[in-house]
Amino acid sequence: MSNLLKEQYMSAGITEEVYDFCDRIADGLKERFEKIDEVAQINQIKVLCAMQKERVSAGCFESSTGYGYDDLGRETLEAVYADVFHAESALVRPQLTCGTHALTTALSAILRPGDELLTPVGKPYDTLEGVIGIKGDDNPPGSLKEFGISYRQVDLLEDGSFDFDAIKEAINDKTKLVTIQRSKGYATRPTLSVKRIGELISFIKSIKPEVICMVDNCYGEFVETIEPTDVGADMCVGSLIKNPGGGLAPIGGYIVGKKELIDLCAYRLTAPGLGKEVGATLGVNRAFFQGFFLAPTVTAGALKGAIFAANVYEKLGYKVVPDSTESRHDIIQAVTLGSPEAVIAFCKGIQAGSPVDSHVAPEPYAMPGYHSDVIMAAGAFIQGSSIELSADGPIEPPFAAYFQGGLTWYHARFGITMSLQYMKNEGLISQL
Ligand SMILES: *Cc1c(COP(=O)(O)O)cnc(C)c1O
């Protein structure tokens, strides 16, 4: 059996040495993977029961055009999302073009001139810097800053814990909205568990109960059995070309939370007074439903891939965040490879292991919204989808590659094995 698998790997260009090394690692992860499967099962039933409760039917897969009034599928899907997140309401739309857009919509729906935005967990995701207006001379037009919305940031302490004293001090009369990013993004800080997010929200609300707590939930959905809205978050925001789209959603974002806030978001997304009533779905309903249905399993596969990668590269002496044994709260794996050559070889390997565009080689280039040149490996069915096996690496110290996704664990394993093969072929790894 395992010999057949080995032969298959070798016929795909993996050497025996690389295969054996990776196979031993995969073998050692079986118990851990059982726990991931259990979380996936719990989430699967959660999604299934929500679909049953909201009476998902064939009519929900019909499409609307034009204004999109009375779109049964859209309304039912939003009810399903609200149920799964135990929230009052949801906005799940193809018109939310990406995660950054969903977050921007939420921020600009709630904040008014004179209000202040606080992040108590350090700098937010790169693409939000221009949204907030913290890029100095590089701020694009239309940032929150331009609209008179101020910003405060409290960093995590050295050991990754919350700086409660500084957070208390930062909350003031103007503080209207607190944004908490669950995933580490491009930072090498730890990702926050839902439990820790809950503790942070409780602390913030004990100082100023009326403050709105929003969680950037990107990459975190279905990794645990609870979501931030289960622990006091007023709003939770994410992208459908990450976990909750299950690899099938071709576009989209979601915002779930308190009804009053979701209505404000809908007024910002479409127009004041129109809100959730408009927004044609143009044929995406079935993919949104089916993707959400598959999302718990797909997320589990991606998570297994991330853990496998952590174990492979840690064993070879690289710094990995999260490390090989720690608990997981998102699907991103950072591997500090230490040189531009290694980041490039790693990404080329991931690309070569993809079902789409495996014949092209990625190169570093300047990307809007990012500080330095970035190399991106993405042989995906949906452009830029990062629930599919993908990797990116900013070409700057400490030369870390960020790896995520994999619609199946088997593909994730194959792609990571290929990344190692490429590094080996380039002479960047001596001994396995
Ligand atoms: C991906 C991501 C975003 C932005 O989403 P895009 O779809 O790339 O715009 C924001 N925050 C975090 C933590 C993310 O991982």
The ligand as an SDF file (V2000), in Angstrom:
LIG
                    3D

 15 15  0  0  0  0  0  0  0  0999 V2000
   -6.5820   37.9050    3.7380 C   0  0  0  0  0  0  0  0  0  0  0  0
   -6.7480   38.7960    4.9020 C   0  0  0  0  0  0  0  0  0  0  0  0
   -7.3260   40.0500    4.7850 C   0  0  0  0  0  0  0  0  0  0  0  0
   -7.6900   40.6650    3.4610 C   0  0  0  0  0  0  0  0  0  0  0  0
   -8.4070   39.8570    2.6550 O   0  0  0  0  0  0  0  0  0  0  0  0
   -8.2840   40.0250    1.0500 P   0  0  0  0  0  0  0  0  0  0  0  0
   -9.3530   39.1290    0.5750 O   0  0  0  0  0  0  0  0  0  0  0  0
   -6.9180   39.5880    0.6820 O   0  0  0  0  0  0  0  0  0  0  0  0
   -8.5380   41.4410    0.7510 O   0  0  0  0  0  0  0  0  0  0  0  0
   -7.4820   40.7910    5.9270 C   0  0  0  0  0  0  0  0  0  0  0  0
   -7.0970   40.3240    7.1270 N   0  0  0  0  0  0  0  0  0  0  0  0
   -6.5240   39.1290    7.2670 C   0  0  0  0  0  0  0  0  0  0  0  0
   -6.0920   38.6710    8.6190 C   0  0  0  0  0  0  0  0  0  0  0  0
   -6.3350   38.3220    6.1690 C   0  0  0  0  0  0  0  0  0  0  0  0
   -5.7690   37.1370    6.3150 O   0  0  0  0  0  0  0  0  0  0  0  0
  1  2  1  0
  2  3  1  0
  2 14  2  0
  3  4  1  0
  3 10  2  0
  4  5  1  0
  5  6  1  0
  6  7  2  0
  6  8  1  0
  6  9  1  0
 10 11  1  0
 11 12  2  0
 12 13  1  0
 12 14  1  0
 14 15  1  0
M  END
$$$$
